[in-house]
Amino acid sequence: MGQTPGWHRDRSKARRTLLEQLARFARMRKARITVVFDGAPDRLAPEGSAFHGVKILYAQKGSDADSRIEQLVESSPDARGLIVVTSDRRLAFAVRSGGAKTVRSGEFRQEVERALSKAQPEDGEDYEVSDVKGWLRYFGEESEE
């Protein structure tokens, strides 16, 4: 999220946007993705839940997301199969020492943007959640006036 200007103004919206992008990317690449957020869990995306296949975790109380990521790598039966997205040098060193690979955040963001820009829109994807009339038309509940 830190790669997106202004994300801190509405953390919940920034999390949701990131989750939507990661979910689409994961489906396209047939990848399993786990995201670890700092801060308290969001009521719409609670700890341990999944958003269209993207597993959602949070930093443990009194800790940070980096520590949780390190724990995940340490406890993985196959850390060599993990790729951690981070631009934090300390975290990158720690997870590489544990056997995981790393990709810098900016590189990953660019890869996601390239992949999503080439993708065909999914059915109904051109509607915003707040576009109630559009959704009603999509589901045949309202005439197209």
URTA-V650893 format. One line per field, one symbol per residue. phi: phi as a letter, one per 20 degrees, with the letter a starting at -180 (. if undefined). Layout:
# URTA-V650893
phi: ???
This chain:
# URTA-V650893
phi: .fedgngffbgfffffffffffffffffeldeccdddfnfgefebfgnecdlnefdccffgmccfgfffgffffeffbffeecdeadefffgfffffeoeeccfgfffgffffffffeffffgnfedegfeffffffgemebfee
